Amino acid sequence: MDTVNGSEIDLTVRLGNLQLRNPVMTASGTFGYGREFSQLVNLHRLGGVVVKGISLEPRPGNPPPRVVETACGMLNAIGLENVGVQGFLDRKMNFLRGMNSRVVVNILGDSVEEYGLLAERLTGVEGIDALEVNISCPNVKKGGVAFGTVPEMAAEVTRAVKERTDLPVIVKLSPNVTDIALMARAVEDGGADGVSLINTLIGMAIDPGTRRPKLANVIGGLSGPAIKPVALRMVWQVARAVSIPVIGIGGISTADDAIEFLLAGATAIQVGTANFYQPRAAEAIVDGLRTYLSEQGEDSVRSIIGAVRVVEG
């Protein structure tokens, strides 16, 4: 354990009434249900694991091809394939209960009522520490896009979830909007305990040889290092617009990336696309954060949250 002036470095952060051992989490859809990475990553060292999005009923997802590599990133159109809430509770939760890290369940629905029902089904389940509400997925043809781009709908979904659960509720925001701060304030007004951002940007790729889209779904979600500057800017804007905790997502693969998001105002971060090509990225970021704080003479990660030095004239 690194120390500063003889004291251990404190990496703990709070998301409302939920305390994390450190601010490093894994992003939904990039880490399976946790078990898939258990032979590669010491899951107990992470602040939290956000599991693959869960719907009321199982979903097969979109037809292949569903993933395309792009410059500095990837496009995906998985289509929210998942085992459904009952399958998740029956087959995935036993493993997740054995982790020392926090377990955050990402939920998705095609109606306000579905979100509420999911929240109700997952409340009171041992081992579930929080819900992340996916109101914005650009690789499906219905549902989430409307919820993620209309402030009133985003607030309505948030209220429906809050009414059915006593778990902390984190709302995942779409970057595919005119004013993301407006969306953040809407879900804060709806009772959200925190926001996570950004979800993927809408993108497309075409094969010049066949003249066909590379994704069967035509469009998909762009993620990876290519979107980091956009994500960082949006996190900075939202952190100044709301009083609830912000979780930064988007192109984070190194400790320096994570530190940028913390300085911009994020209380925690999520590692997504990097898990595909560098499975131990999240664990390495934990070590890198500790090293940075030691070198900076800081004894707590909380001291750097929102500490970016911006001169505004």
SVG drawing of the C-alpha trace seen along z (x, -y; Angstrom):
<svg xmlns="http://www.w3.org/2000/svg" viewBox="-46 -37 52 58">
<polyline fill="none" stroke="black" stroke-width="0.4" points="0.0,0.0 1.4,-3.4 1.5,-6.1 1.6,-9.9 3.2,-11.3 2.9,-7.9 -0.8,-7.6 -2.4,-5.1 -3.9,-6.4 -7.7,-6.3 -9.3,-5.3 -12.8,-5.0 -15.6,-7.1 -19.3,-7.3 -22.2,-7.2 -25.0,-8.5 -25.2,-6.0 -23.2,-3.4 -19.5,-3.3 -16.9,-1.8 -13.5,-0.6 -12.1,-2.6 -13.6,-4.6 -12.8,-1.9 -15.8,0.0 -16.4,2.0 -18.9,0.9 -22.1,2.8 -21.9,4.9 -18.1,5.2 -17.6,7.5 -20.3,10.1 -21.7,11.1 -18.3,10.9 -17.5,14.6 -16.2,14.4 -13.3,12.3 -12.7,14.0 -9.7,16.0 -8.0,12.9 -8.9,10.2 -8.9,10.1 -12.5,8.9 -12.2,8.3 -9.8,5.4 -12.3,3.4 -14.7,0.8 -17.6,2.3 -18.8,4.5 -21.7,3.3 -23.2,6.4 -24.6,6.8 -27.9,5.1 -30.9,7.1 -34.5,7.1 -37.7,8.7 -37.5,11.5 -34.4,13.0 -33.3,11.3 -31.4,12.9 -29.9,9.6 -29.3,8.5 -28.1,10.8 -24.4,10.9 -22.1,9.2 -22.5,7.3 -19.1,5.9 -16.7,3.9 -13.3,2.5 -12.9,-1.2 -10.0,-3.7 -9.3,-3.9 -12.4,-2.1 -15.2,0.2 -18.8,0.2 -21.2,2.7 -24.8,3.6 -25.2,6.5 -28.8,5.5 -28.9,6.0 -28.7,9.8 -29.2,11.1 -30.6,14.0 -33.6,12.1 -34.2,11.2 -35.2,14.7 -32.2,16.3 -29.9,13.7 -31.2,14.4 -31.1,18.1 -27.8,18.5 -25.6,15.4 -26.2,14.1 -24.6,16.9 -21.2,16.1 -21.7,12.3 -22.6,12.7 -19.2,14.1 -17.4,10.9 -16.2,8.3 -16.7,5.6 -20.0,3.9 -22.5,5.3 -24.5,2.9 -27.2,4.3 -27.9,2.5 -31.6,2.6 -33.4,1.9 -37.0,1.9 -39.3,1.0 -41.7,-0.9 -41.8,-2.8 -43.7,0.0 -41.0,2.6 -38.3,0.5 -40.4,0.3 -41.1,4.1 -37.4,4.8 -36.5,2.6 -39.1,4.4 -37.8,7.9 -34.2,6.9 -34.9,5.2 -34.1,7.2 -31.9,9.6 -28.8,10.4 -25.7,9.2 -27.2,6.4 -25.9,3.0 -27.3,0.6 -29.2,0.3 -28.0,-1.4 -30.8,-2.4 -30.1,-2.2 -32.3,-4.8 -30.0,-5.1 -28.9,-2.3 -28.3,-3.3 -28.1,0.2 -31.7,1.3 -34.6,0.2 -37.1,-0.7 -37.4,-1.7 -34.3,-3.2 -33.6,-5.9 -36.7,-7.9 -36.2,-7.6 -32.6,-8.8 -33.3,-11.9 -36.4,-13.4 -36.0,-15.0 -39.5,-14.4 -39.4,-10.7 -36.0,-10.2 -37.4,-11.8 -40.5,-9.5 -38.4,-6.4 -36.3,-7.5 -39.3,-8.1 -40.8,-4.7 -37.6,-2.9 -37.2,-5.0 -40.8,-4.2 -40.1,-0.4 -36.8,-0.2 -34.7,-1.3 -31.5,-0.6 -29.3,-3.5 -30.4,-4.4 -27.8,-5.5 -29.1,-6.7 -26.9,-6.1 -27.1,-9.1 -26.9,-9.2 -24.4,-11.5 -26.7,-11.7 -28.6,-14.8 -28.3,-18.5 -27.8,-19.3 -26.6,-16.5 -26.7,-18.8 -30.4,-19.3 -30.9,-15.5 -28.8,-15.1 -30.9,-17.7 -34.1,-16.0 -33.1,-12.6 -31.8,-14.3 -35.3,-15.9 -36.7,-12.5 -34.9,-11.2 -31.7,-9.7 -29.0,-9.1 -26.3,-9.5 -25.7,-9.6 -23.2,-7.6 -22.0,-9.0 -21.5,-8.6 -23.1,-5.7 -21.9,-5.1 -22.2,-7.6 -24.2,-6.5 -21.9,-5.4 -21.8,-3.4 -19.2,-1.7 -19.5,-0.6 -17.5,2.1 -16.4,0.4 -16.0,3.8 -19.6,5.0 -21.0,1.4 -22.9,2.8 -23.0,1.7 -20.5,3.7 -23.1,4.2 -26.2,6.2 -28.1,3.6 -26.6,0.8 -25.8,-1.5 -24.3,-0.8 -22.7,-2.3 -19.2,-3.8 -16.9,-3.3 -13.2,-3.3 -10.4,-5.9 -11.9,-7.8 -14.8,-9.1 -12.8,-10.0 -12.6,-13.8 -16.3,-14.0 -17.0,-12.0 -14.7,-14.0 -16.3,-17.3 -19.7,-16.0 -18.7,-14.7 -17.2,-18.1 -20.5,-19.8 -22.7,-17.5 -20.6,-17.6 -21.1,-21.4 -24.9,-21.1 -26.0,-18.6 -25.4,-17.9 -25.5,-14.1 -22.5,-12.0 -21.2,-11.5 -19.6,-8.3 -17.4,-8.9 -17.3,-6.5 -15.8,-6.7 -12.4,-5.6 -10.9,-5.0 -8.0,-2.5 -5.2,-3.9 -4.8,-5.5 -4.2,-8.8 -7.5,-8.6 -9.3,-7.8 -7.5,-10.7 -8.7,-13.1 -12.3,-12.1 -11.9,-12.5 -10.4,-15.9 -13.3,-16.9 -15.7,-16.1 -16.4,-12.3 -16.7,-10.6 -16.0,-7.2 -15.2,-5.8 -16.1,-2.8 -13.8,-0.9 -15.5,0.5 -14.0,1.2 -10.5,1.6 -11.7,4.8 -11.8,6.5 -8.1,5.9 -6.6,5.4 -8.7,7.5 -6.7,6.3 -7.1,2.6 -9.4,1.9 -7.1,3.5 -4.1,1.7 -6.0,-1.6 -6.5,-1.0 -2.7,-0.6 -2.0,-3.7 -4.4,-5.8 -2.6,-4.9 0.8,-5.7 -0.4,-9.1 -1.9,-10.1 1.3,-9.2 3.4,-11.2 1.1,-14.2 1.2,-14.1 -2.5,-13.4 -3.8,-11.0 -7.3,-10.6 -8.7,-10.2 -11.5,-12.4 -9.2,-15.4 -8.8,-15.3 -12.4,-15.0 -13.4,-18.2 -10.0,-19.7 -9.3,-20.6 -7.9,-24.2 -10.1,-26.0 -9.7,-29.8 -12.9,-31.2 -13.1,-34.7"/>
</svg>
